[in-house]
Amino acid sequence: MPAPAKPQQIMLVCGLGNPGDEYEHTRHNIGFATVDVIAAREGVRYWKSEGGAATATIVRGGRTVLLAKPQAYMNTSGGPLSKVMRAHKLAPQQVLVIHDEVDLPQGQVRAKFGGGLNGHNGLRSIADKLGTRDFCRLRCGIGRPPGKMQVADYVLRTLKGNFLQDFELEAQDAADLVEAILDKGIEGFLAE
């Protein structure tokens, strides 16, 4: 029986979201928003189109790290991510995927390695394309929808006012955690 996979040094940070202005300020796009915060902090000026994803590079701790935002819709984001990984010869254990998480309260950000997909179609697409669930995730809590609202309506609703402010603050907090993971390794940040 092979040894269980362990996380490695993160070389690719992939934010999940849906392309297009109409999705920019939705809970589902917290991954894109977080990657955009990191890119802005690092002074990224150029994004290129690569394998169906927008990619950029940053230098962190003396090494080059790839930022990626798959430009397919959330449910098919595994295709572009797997193409970028192949082009850069990266293993799943070197990838950190940032996504929205309904089972965490709004504003909580937690790192995780492997495990279940929690009904998240973006994660399912990635696991299917990579053939493994052994990749790192940054779970950005968005809480459960109120009342009888459907999850799809909740995650795709355009945020305004305080909801938008909270979303932008969470993207900043998530970017802080990504930077700490890039600087110190993910092991110390993994939640049980």
N, CA, C and O of each residue as an XYZ file, in Angstrom:
768
protein
N       0.852     -1.184      0.000
C       0.000      0.000      0.000
C       0.896      1.245      0.000
O       1.810      1.339      0.819
N       0.648      2.203     -0.905
C       1.510      3.392     -0.954
C       1.336      4.258      0.295
O       0.273      4.267      0.916
N       2.385      4.977      0.645
C       2.320      5.898      1.787
C       1.314      7.004      1.480
O       1.181      7.412      0.327
N       0.607      7.493      2.493
C      -0.343      8.581      2.233
C       0.391      9.833      1.747
O       1.508     10.126      2.174
N      -0.266     10.556      0.848
C       0.333     11.785      0.317
C       0.404     12.835      1.414
O      -0.445     12.890      2.303
N       1.429     13.661      1.331
C       1.586     14.770      2.277
C       1.711     16.062      1.467
O       2.183     16.045      0.330
N       1.285     17.182      2.059
C       1.451     18.445      1.337
C       2.934     18.765      1.145
O       3.771     18.431      1.983
N       3.232     19.411      0.036
C       4.601     19.841     -0.261
C       4.636     21.365     -0.282
O       3.626     22.029     -0.049
N       5.811     21.902     -0.564
C       5.925     23.359     -0.680
C       4.981     23.840     -1.791
O       4.991     23.308     -2.902
N       4.172     24.850     -1.474
C       3.175     25.345     -2.433
C       3.877     26.122     -3.548
O       4.625     27.067     -3.297
N       3.614     25.697     -4.784
C       4.193     26.352     -5.965
C       3.126     26.991     -6.851
O       3.445     27.762     -7.756
N       1.856     26.668     -6.588
C       0.760     27.217     -7.389
C      -0.408     27.526     -6.458
O      -0.863     26.662     -5.708
N      -0.884     28.759     -6.515
C      -2.052     29.187     -5.746
C      -3.170     29.423     -6.747
O      -3.081     30.311     -7.594
N      -4.234     28.612     -6.643
C      -5.345     28.672     -7.588
C      -6.603     29.164     -6.882
O      -7.099     28.511     -5.964
N      -7.114     30.306     -7.307
C      -8.377     30.812     -6.783
C      -9.518     30.345     -7.666
O      -9.431     30.409     -8.893
N     -10.589     29.876     -7.038
C     -11.761     29.459     -7.812
C     -12.781     30.578     -7.882
O     -12.930     31.372     -6.954
N     -13.482     30.621     -9.014
C     -14.525     31.609     -9.230
C     -15.118     31.405    -10.605
O     -14.771     30.461    -11.316
N     -16.013     32.298    -10.969
C     -16.589     32.299    -12.312
C     -16.098     33.534    -13.041
O     -16.043     34.615    -12.455
N     -15.734     33.391    -14.329
C     -15.271     34.567    -15.072
C     -16.434     35.504    -15.388
O     -17.587     35.078    -15.451
N     -16.124     36.766    -15.582
C     -17.142     37.739    -15.991
C     -17.498     38.697    -14.866
O     -17.517     38.330    -13.691
N     -17.780     39.947    -15.262
C     -18.084     41.007    -14.298
C     -19.289     40.694    -13.431
O     -19.334     41.086    -12.265
N     -20.287     39.977    -13.998
C     -21.516     39.731    -13.234
C     -21.289     38.826    -12.021
O     -22.128     38.772    -11.122
N     -20.151     38.114    -11.994
C     -19.851     37.219    -10.871
C     -18.810     37.785     -9.910
O     -18.541     37.199     -8.861
N     -18.223     38.930    -10.273
C     -17.063     39.430     -9.526
C     -17.319     39.559     -8.029
O     -16.483     39.144     -7.226
N     -18.450     40.121     -7.641
C     -18.749     40.341     -6.223
C     -19.787     39.350     -5.721
O     -20.798     39.738     -5.134
N     -19.529     38.061     -5.958
C     -20.393     37.004     -5.426
C     -19.565     36.131     -4.489
O     -18.345     36.046     -4.625
N     -20.232     35.487     -3.545
C     -19.528     34.644     -2.574
C     -18.719     33.537     -3.263
O     -17.659     33.138     -2.779
N     -19.227     33.054     -4.386
C     -18.559     31.965     -5.111
C     -17.184     32.400     -5.628
O     -16.342     31.555     -5.931
N     -16.954     33.713     -5.728
C     -15.711     34.222     -6.315
C     -14.672     34.642     -5.285
O     -13.757     35.400     -5.607
N     -14.799     34.164     -4.055
C     -13.829     34.531     -3.020
C     -12.414     34.062     -3.396
O     -11.432     34.695     -3.008
N     -12.309     32.969     -4.140
C     -10.990     32.500     -4.578
C     -10.325     33.487     -5.523
O      -9.153     33.824     -5.359
N     -11.091     33.954     -6.527
C     -10.562     34.969     -7.450
C     -10.174     36.227     -6.674
O      -9.098     36.785     -6.887
N     -11.060     36.672     -5.768
C     -10.815     37.908     -5.022
C      -9.532     37.802     -4.196
O      -8.762     38.759     -4.115
N      -9.307     36.643     -3.588
C      -8.104     36.446     -2.773
C      -6.848     36.489     -3.635
O      -5.867     37.138     -3.271
N      -6.872     35.800     -4.777
C      -5.721     35.818     -5.686
C      -5.473     37.247     -6.184
O      -4.324     37.663     -6.329
N      -6.548     37.995     -6.443
C      -6.383     39.381     -6.888
C      -5.725     40.248     -5.803
O      -4.914     41.120     -6.117
N      -6.070     40.012     -4.536
C      -5.440     40.749     -3.430
C      -3.942     40.450     -3.394
O      -3.123     41.363     -3.279
N      -3.589     39.166     -3.492
C      -2.171     38.773     -3.475
C      -1.439     39.419     -4.645
O      -0.348     39.965     -4.479
N      -2.047     39.355     -5.828
C      -1.423     39.936     -7.027
C      -1.207     41.440     -6.852
O      -0.157     41.965     -7.222
N      -2.194     42.127     -6.292
C      -2.067     43.577     -6.083
C      -0.949     43.879     -5.086
O      -0.152     44.793     -5.298
N      -0.893     43.109     -4.001
C       0.162     43.326     -3.001
C       1.552     43.085     -3.583
O       2.515     43.747     -3.197
N       1.651     42.139     -4.507
C       2.949     41.778     -5.091
C       3.279     42.600     -6.339
O       4.323     42.403     -6.960
N       2.385     43.522     -6.698
C       2.646     44.396     -7.840
C       2.556     43.708     -9.195
O       3.231     44.116    -10.140
N       1.723     42.661     -9.303
C       1.560     41.960    -10.578
C       0.935     42.912    -11.592
O      -0.098     43.529    -11.329
N       1.569     43.023    -12.744
C       1.071     43.899    -13.798
C       0.581     43.113    -15.017
O      -0.143     43.639    -15.862
N       0.991     41.844    -15.089
C       0.727     41.096    -16.318
C       0.133     39.730    -15.995
O       0.708     38.950    -15.236
N      -1.013     39.461    -16.576
C      -1.642     38.135    -16.511
C      -1.596     37.562    -17.909
O      -1.866     38.269    -18.880
N      -1.258     36.286    -18.026
C      -1.299     35.674    -19.351
C      -2.348     34.577    -19.371
O      -2.724     34.033    -18.332
N      -2.808     34.267    -20.561
C      -3.779     33.195    -20.736
C      -2.998     31.916    -20.997
O      -2.201     31.840    -21.931
N      -3.238     30.906    -20.154
C      -2.455     29.674    -20.230
C      -3.361     28.498    -19.884
O      -3.846     28.394    -18.758
N      -3.587     27.615    -20.853
C      -4.359     26.405    -20.594
C      -5.777     26.656    -20.124
O      -6.355     25.813    -19.439
N      -6.350     27.797    -20.476
C      -7.703     28.110    -20.033
C      -7.750     28.803    -18.680
O      -8.815     28.904    -18.072
N      -6.613     29.279    -18.207
C      -6.559     30.015    -16.937
C      -5.797     31.318    -17.138
O      -4.936     31.419    -18.013
N      -6.121     32.307    -16.323
C      -5.309     33.521    -16.249
C      -4.217     33.229    -15.220
O      -4.519     32.852    -14.088
N      -2.952     33.401    -15.606
C      -1.848     33.111    -14.694
C      -0.900     34.305    -14.578
O      -0.779     35.122    -15.490
N      -0.248     34.374    -13.449
C       0.776     35.390    -13.194
C       1.776     34.765    -12.228
O       1.455     33.796    -11.540
N       2.976     35.312    -12.177
C       3.972     34.787    -11.241
C       4.340     35.861    -10.228
O       4.349     37.055    -10.526
N       4.643     35.397     -9.023
C       5.176     36.262     -7.976
C       6.430     35.579     -7.438
O       6.605     34.372     -7.605
N       7.288     36.343     -6.800
C       8.458     35.756     -6.152
C       8.247     35.916     -4.655
O       8.061     37.024     -4.151
N       8.279     34.800     -3.963
C       8.017     34.789     -2.521
C       9.069     33.909     -1.869
O       9.225     32.748     -2.247
N       9.785     34.439     -0.904
C      10.808     33.657     -0.219
C      11.877     33.147     -1.167
O      12.416     32.057     -0.975
N      12.187     33.944     -2.203
C      13.241     33.566     -3.140
C      12.830     32.542     -4.182
O      13.668     32.101     -4.968
N      11.554     32.150     -4.210
C      11.115     31.192     -5.232
C       9.919     31.749     -5.988
O       9.163     32.573     -5.475
N       9.769     31.281     -7.213
C       8.662     31.724     -8.058
C       7.430     30.889     -7.748
O       7.487     29.660     -7.714
N       6.315     31.576     -7.523
C       5.031     30.933     -7.250
C       4.054     31.397     -8.315
O       3.996     32.581     -8.648
N       3.288     30.456     -8.844
C       2.316     30.746     -9.888
C       0.962     31.054     -9.259
O       0.514     30.337     -8.365
N       0.318     32.108     -9.721
C      -1.065     32.409     -9.351
C      -1.934     32.017    -10.540
O      -1.556     32.259    -11.687
N      -3.098     31.413    -10.280
C      -3.968     30.994    -11.379
C      -5.424     31.239    -11.033
O      -5.859     31.062     -9.896
N      -6.178     31.662    -12.074
C      -7.632     31.799    -11.974
C      -8.228     31.101    -13.200
O      -8.232     31.674    -14.289
N      -8.737     29.857    -13.038
C      -9.333     29.163    -14.187
C     -10.459     30.003    -14.796
O     -11.303     30.543    -14.081
N     -10.457     30.103    -16.120
C     -11.451     30.933    -16.800
C     -12.620     30.121    -17.360
O     -13.439     30.641    -18.118
N     -12.688     28.851    -16.985
C     -13.885     28.055    -17.243
C     -14.817     28.354    -16.077
O     -14.394     28.956    -15.090
N     -16.064     27.947    -16.172
C     -16.937     28.146    -15.021
C     -16.527     27.213    -13.895
O     -15.865     26.199    -14.118
N     -16.931     27.571    -12.680
C     -16.542     26.856    -11.469
C     -16.610     25.339    -11.638
O     -15.675     24.629    -11.268
N     -17.716     24.841    -12.198
C     -17.958     23.390    -12.281
C     -16.966     22.666    -13.179
O     -16.881     21.438    -13.137
N     -16.210     23.409    -13.996
C     -15.246     22.783    -14.906
C     -13.834     23.337    -14.687
O     -12.995     23.263    -15.584
N     -13.572     23.889    -13.503
C     -12.266     24.522    -13.266
C     -11.119     23.525    -13.186
O      -9.958     23.925    -13.276
N     -11.410     22.242    -13.018
C     -10.344     21.242    -12.971
C      -9.576     21.123    -14.270
O      -8.375     20.852    -14.253
N     -10.250     21.323    -15.406
C      -9.581     21.226    -16.711
C      -8.453     22.230    -16.859
O      -7.310     21.840    -17.098
N      -8.754     23.535    -16.720
C      -7.678     24.527    -16.835
C      -6.577     24.336    -15.783
O      -5.394     24.465    -16.098
N      -6.958     24.032    -14.543
C      -5.940     23.857    -13.508
C      -5.012     22.694    -13.847
O      -3.795     22.815    -13.710
N      -5.572     21.571    -14.286
C      -4.721     20.414    -14.602
C      -3.785     20.714    -15.774
O      -2.649     20.238    -15.792
N      -4.247     21.498    -16.755
C      -3.376     21.870    -17.893
C      -2.209     22.739    -17.421
O      -1.069     22.527    -17.835
N      -2.492     23.712    -16.559
C      -1.434     24.585    -16.038
C      -0.441     23.761    -15.215
O       0.770     23.953    -15.319
N      -0.964     22.844    -14.398
C      -0.072     21.997    -13.590
C       0.839     21.142    -14.459
O       2.031     21.013    -14.177
N       0.279     20.558    -15.517
C       1.101     19.741    -16.430
C       2.177     20.592    -17.087
O       3.334     20.181    -17.170
N       1.798     21.782    -17.555
C       2.757     22.663    -18.235
C       3.923     23.036    -17.315
O       5.045     23.231    -17.782
N       3.659     23.133    -16.026
C       4.698     23.532    -15.070
C       5.241     22.352    -14.257
O       6.023     22.531    -13.324
N       4.803     21.134    -14.635
C       5.278     19.890    -13.989
C       5.090     19.926    -12.469
O       6.019     19.659    -11.708
N       3.861     20.263    -12.045
C       3.557     20.357    -10.618
C       2.692     19.189    -10.169
O       1.820     18.726    -10.904
N       2.946     18.721     -8.954
C       2.154     17.649     -8.338
C       0.956     18.263     -7.615
O       1.012     19.425     -7.212
N      -0.130     17.498     -7.443
C      -1.293     18.019     -6.697
C      -0.930     18.528     -5.306
O      -1.539     19.480     -4.818
N       0.054     17.907     -4.663
C       0.450     18.292     -3.310
C       1.164     19.646     -3.252
O       1.427     20.162     -2.165
N       1.480     20.227     -4.427
C       2.134     21.537     -4.499
C       1.144     22.660     -4.811
O       1.535     23.806     -5.033
N      -0.147     22.308     -4.823
C      -1.183     23.263     -5.234
C      -2.045     23.634     -4.036
O      -2.419     22.774     -3.238
N      -2.361     24.927     -3.916
C      -3.300     25.427     -2.915
C      -4.503     26.001     -3.656
O      -4.368     26.957     -4.421
N      -5.679     25.418     -3.428
C      -6.917     25.855     -4.087
C      -7.735     26.665     -3.083
O      -8.022     26.188     -1.986
N      -8.110     27.887     -3.456
C      -8.890     28.771     -2.584
C     -10.344     28.732     -3.045
O     -10.638     28.976     -4.215
N     -11.254     28.423     -2.111
C     -12.668     28.284     -2.497
C     -13.601     28.722     -1.376
O     -13.198     28.849     -0.220
N     -14.859     28.950     -1.746
C     -15.902     29.289     -0.778
C     -16.363     28.019     -0.065
O     -16.352     26.933     -0.645
N     -16.767     28.166      1.196
C     -17.148     27.012      2.019
C     -18.387     27.352      2.849
O     -18.314     28.161      3.773
N     -19.534     26.728      2.516
C     -20.779     27.017      3.248
C     -20.764     26.446      4.659
O     -21.513     26.923      5.512
N     -19.937     25.443      4.934
C     -19.916     24.825      6.261
C     -18.983     25.527      7.240
O     -18.764     25.030      8.345
N     -18.435     26.667      6.854
C     -17.670     27.505      7.789
C     -18.424     28.826      7.929
O     -18.963     29.331      6.945
N     -18.471     29.390      9.130
C     -19.128     30.684      9.301
C     -18.461     31.771      8.449
O     -17.258     31.727      8.193
N     -19.265     32.739      8.021
C     -18.777     33.881      7.248
C     -17.545     34.474      7.928
O     -17.557     34.757      9.126
N     -16.490     34.655      7.151
C     -15.287     35.311      7.652
C     -14.204     34.375      8.166
O     -13.057     34.800      8.311
N     -14.525     33.114      8.447
C     -13.497     32.176      8.901
C     -12.725     31.633      7.707
O     -13.310     31.312      6.673
N     -11.414     31.533      7.855
C     -10.552     31.015      6.792
C      -9.704     29.894      7.395
O      -9.030     30.091      8.406
N      -9.743     28.720      6.768
C      -9.040     27.554      7.293
C      -8.304     26.820      6.182
O      -8.821     26.679      5.073
N      -7.101     26.356      6.481
C      -6.336     25.527      5.545
C      -6.650     24.063      5.813
O      -6.905     23.660      6.948
N      -6.625     23.274      4.741
C      -6.941     21.850      4.844
C      -6.144     21.116      3.766
O      -5.819     21.687      2.725
N      -5.832     19.844      4.027
C      -5.192     19.013      3.011
C      -6.044     17.774      2.791
O      -6.380     17.064      3.739
N      -6.392     17.519      1.530
C      -7.159     16.331      1.186
C      -8.541     16.333      1.811
O      -9.057     17.379      2.206
N      -9.137     15.142      1.897
C     -10.441     15.006      2.531
C     -11.597     15.157      1.562
O     -11.427     15.114      0.344
N     -12.775     15.334      2.136
C     -14.013     15.384      1.346
C     -14.134     16.643      0.500
O     -13.380     17.602      0.664
N     -15.098     16.613     -0.404
C     -15.313     17.724     -1.336
C     -16.507     18.575     -0.934
O     -16.722     19.654     -1.486
N     -17.290     18.085      0.037
C     -18.386     18.856      0.614
C     -19.390     19.362     -0.418
O     -19.953     20.445     -0.252
N     -19.619     18.598     -1.470
C     -20.594     19.002     -2.475
C     -20.169     20.200     -3.298
O     -20.997     20.786     -3.995
N     -18.892     20.586     -3.240
C     -18.404     21.760     -3.985
C     -18.018     21.313     -5.389
O     -17.091     20.521     -5.563
N     -18.733     21.823     -6.388
C     -18.522     21.373     -7.766
C     -17.147     21.735     -8.315
O     -16.595     20.997     -9.132
N     -16.590     22.856     -7.880
C     -15.244     23.216     -8.319
C     -14.212     22.230     -7.807
O     -13.332     21.799     -8.552
N     -14.321     21.870     -6.520
C     -13.398     20.885     -5.942
C     -13.582     19.518     -6.595
O     -12.608     18.809     -6.846
N     -14.837     19.150     -6.871
C     -15.101     17.852     -7.509
C     -14.449     17.809     -8.888
O     -13.842     16.801     -9.252
N     -14.568     18.894     -9.660
C     -13.958     18.960    -10.988
C     -12.438     18.800    -10.887
O     -11.827     18.094    -11.689
N     -11.839     19.459     -9.901
C     -10.382     19.370     -9.727
C      -9.977     17.953     -9.330
O      -9.047     17.390     -9.907
N     -10.666     17.376     -8.352
C     -10.349     16.013     -7.903
C     -10.493     15.021     -9.057
O      -9.674     14.113     -9.201
N     -11.542     15.195     -9.886
C     -11.750     14.300    -11.033
C     -10.606     14.423    -12.028
O     -10.087     13.413    -12.504
N     -10.206     15.657    -12.347
C      -9.151     15.869    -13.351
C      -7.777     15.446    -12.834
O      -6.953     14.954    -13.605
N      -7.523     15.631    -11.541
C      -6.211     15.280    -10.986
C      -6.146     13.810    -10.581
O      -5.063     13.257    -10.394
N      -7.315     13.183    -10.447
C      -7.342     11.783    -10.030
C      -7.013     11.599     -8.554
O      -6.667     10.496     -8.132
N      -7.116     12.666     -7.767
C      -6.825     12.592     -6.330
C      -7.508     13.756     -5.620
O      -7.802     14.794     -6.214
N      -7.748     13.546     -4.327
C      -8.230     14.634     -3.460
C      -7.083     15.206     -2.640
O      -7.286     16.096     -1.814
N      -5.872     14.691     -2.869
C      -4.706     15.092     -2.072
C      -4.077     16.373     -2.598
O      -2.969     16.371     -3.134
N      -4.813     17.467     -2.430
C      -4.268     18.797     -2.719
C      -4.680     19.701     -1.557
O      -5.615     19.393     -0.818
N      -3.972     20.812     -1.407
C      -4.237     21.733     -0.305
C      -5.396     22.646     -0.678
O      -5.568     23.020     -1.838
N      -6.186     22.996      0.331
C      -7.302     23.907      0.105
C      -7.257     25.023      1.136
O      -6.815     24.825      2.268
N      -7.716     26.186      0.732
C      -7.965     27.271      1.660
C      -9.469     27.508      1.615
O     -10.005     28.015      0.630
N     -10.140     27.128      2.710
C     -11.597     27.186      2.788
C     -11.994     28.549      3.339
O     -11.630     28.897      4.462
N     -12.734     29.315      2.558
C     -13.175     30.650      2.964
C     -14.653     30.569      3.345
O     -15.515     30.372      2.489
N     -14.930     30.724      4.635
C     -16.294     30.559      5.124
C     -17.245     31.617      4.599
O     -16.951     32.812      4.637
N     -18.388     31.162      4.107
C     -19.446     32.080      3.655
C     -20.746     31.825      4.409
O     -21.729     32.537      4.206
N     -20.757     30.813      5.280
C     -21.969     30.502      6.033
C     -23.035     29.863      5.158
O     -22.880     29.738      3.943
N     -24.107     29.467      5.800
C     -25.237     28.827      5.108
C     -26.233     29.877      4.642
O     -26.353     30.938      5.254
N     -26.952     29.584      3.554
C     -27.970     30.541      3.096
C     -29.076     30.714      4.140
O     -29.393     29.778      4.874
N     -29.660     31.907      4.202
C     -30.742     32.138      5.161
C     -32.034     31.443      4.708
O     -32.291     31.280      3.516
N     -32.823     31.048      5.688
C     -34.149     30.495      5.392
C     -34.105     29.328      4.429
O     -33.330     28.387      4.597
N     -34.951     29.407      3.418
C     -35.048     28.313      2.444
C     -34.321     28.639      1.138
O     -34.527     27.971      0.124
N     -33.471     29.670      1.167
C     -32.757     30.050     -0.049
C     -31.872     28.896     -0.528
O     -31.204     28.244      0.274
N     -31.872     28.653     -1.832
C     -31.031     27.622     -2.419
C     -29.561     28.053     -2.339
O     -29.241     29.237     -2.447
N     -28.680     27.073     -2.150
C     -27.244     27.370     -2.053
C     -26.763     28.082     -3.317
O     -25.998     29.042     -3.229
N     -27.205     27.620     -4.498
C     -26.758     28.235     -5.765
C     -27.131     29.716     -5.817
O     -26.324     30.542     -6.244
N     -28.348     30.057     -5.385
C     -28.764     31.468     -5.387
C     -27.915     32.274     -4.405
O     -27.538     33.414     -4.681
N     -27.624     31.670     -3.268
C     -26.858     32.345     -2.217
C     -25.427     32.641     -2.677
O     -24.940     33.757     -2.497
N     -24.754     31.654     -3.267
C     -23.346     31.849     -3.635
C     -23.186     32.738     -4.867
O     -22.117     33.309     -5.081
N     -24.246     32.861     -5.683
C     -24.151     33.656     -6.911
C     -24.818     35.026     -6.812
O     -24.830     35.778     -7.786
N     -25.372     35.354     -5.650
C     -26.012     36.665     -5.469
C     -24.937     37.747     -5.415
O     -23.915     37.578     -4.749
N     -25.167     38.862     -6.118
C     -24.223     39.987     -6.084
C     -24.286     40.654     -4.717
O     -25.365     40.982     -4.223
N     -23.124     40.850     -4.116
C     -23.037     41.423     -2.775
C     -22.964     42.940     -2.832
O     -22.327     43.520     -3.711
N     -23.638     43.570     -1.864
C     -23.641     45.035     -1.770
C     -23.474     45.426     -0.310
O     -23.648     44.602      0.588
N     -23.134     46.698     -0.079
C     -23.093     47.246      1.277
C     -22.179     46.470      2.207
O     -21.044     46.146      1.857
N     -22.696     46.172      3.416
C     -21.892     45.474      4.428
C     -21.481     44.084      3.974
O     -20.398     43.614      4.325
N     -22.335     43.413      3.191
C     -21.995     42.074      2.699
C     -20.760     42.138      1.797
O     -19.882     41.279      1.876
N     -20.701     43.162      0.939
C     -19.549     43.333      0.056
C     -18.310     43.689      0.876
O     -17.217     43.196      0.596
N     -18.479     44.542      1.888
C     -17.348     44.900      2.761
C     -16.785     43.659      3.456
O     -15.571     43.464      3.506
N     -17.681     42.823      3.992
C     -17.252     41.596      4.668
C     -16.509     40.676      3.708
O     -15.504     40.066      4.076
N     -17.007     40.577      2.472
C     -16.387     39.753      1.434
C     -14.966     40.251      1.148
O     -14.031     39.455      1.059
N     -14.809     41.571      1.006
C     -13.496     42.146      0.704
C     -12.531     41.962      1.875
O     -11.343     41.715      1.664
N     -13.032     42.080      3.108
C     -12.186     41.842      4.282
C     -11.761     40.385      4.361
O     -10.621     40.092      4.721
N     -12.666     39.467      4.029
C     -12.316     38.051      4.063
C     -11.251     37.736      3.014
O     -10.355     36.929      3.265
N     -11.342     38.364      1.844
C     -10.318     38.163      0.809
C      -8.956     38.635      1.324
O      -7.938     38.000      1.048
N      -8.930     39.746      2.072
C      -7.677     40.235      2.667
C      -7.137     39.234      3.691
O      -5.944     38.929      3.705
N      -8.037     38.723      4.555
C      -7.623     37.738      5.567
C      -7.105     36.458      4.907
O      -6.100     35.890      5.335
N      -7.802     36.014      3.865
C      -7.379     34.806      3.151
C      -6.015     35.027      2.511
O      -5.163     34.140      2.540
N      -5.802     36.222      1.927
C      -4.501     36.533      1.316
C      -3.400     36.529      2.373
O      -2.291     36.066      2.109
N      -3.702     37.048      3.579
C      -2.723     37.016      4.680
C      -2.313     35.569      4.971
O      -1.129     35.277      5.134
N      -3.300     34.666      5.035
C      -3.012     33.271      5.353
C      -2.227     32.604      4.216
O      -1.309     31.827      4.476
N      -2.578     32.898      2.969
C      -1.823     32.344      1.834
C      -0.365     32.782      1.916
O       0.541     31.971      1.722
N      -0.136     34.060      2.202
C       1.243     34.559      2.280
C       2.007     33.871      3.416
O       3.185     33.549      3.261
N       1.347     33.646      4.550
C       1.991     32.949      5.662
C       2.332     31.511      5.266
O       3.405     31.006      5.598
N       1.415     30.861      4.558
C       1.653     29.487      4.086
C       2.831     29.456      3.117
O       3.673     28.563      3.196
N       2.897     30.427      2.201
C       4.005     30.470      1.241
C       5.338     30.708      1.965
O       6.369     30.170      1.562
N       5.314     31.502      3.018
C       6.536     31.835      3.739
C       6.990     30.735      4.692
O       8.190     30.506      4.839
N       6.037     30.041      5.350
C       6.385     29.123      6.434
C       6.026     27.662      6.157
O       6.353     26.787      6.958
N       5.357     27.386      5.030
C       4.880     26.018      4.773
C       3.488     25.845      5.341
O       3.104     26.534      6.286
N       2.728     24.920      4.760
C       1.315     24.784      5.140
C       1.101     23.966      6.409
O       0.065     24.101      7.059
N       2.066     23.121      6.769
C       1.842     22.170      7.862
C       1.344     22.819      9.142
O       0.436     22.296      9.787
N       1.922     23.945      9.516
C       1.522     24.609     10.766
C       0.168     25.256     10.726
O      -0.321     25.718     11.757
N      -0.459     25.307      9.565
C      -1.740     26.003      9.417
C      -2.910     25.058      9.166
O      -4.049     25.510      9.047
N      -2.653     23.769      9.084
C      -3.723     22.825      8.753
C      -4.685     22.656      9.917
O      -4.277     22.371     11.043
N      -5.968     22.836      9.628
C      -7.015     22.645     10.639
C      -7.415     21.165     10.630
O      -7.352     20.497      9.598
N      -7.818     20.681     11.774
C      -8.279     19.285     11.860
C      -9.642     19.159     11.232
O     -10.209     18.067     11.200
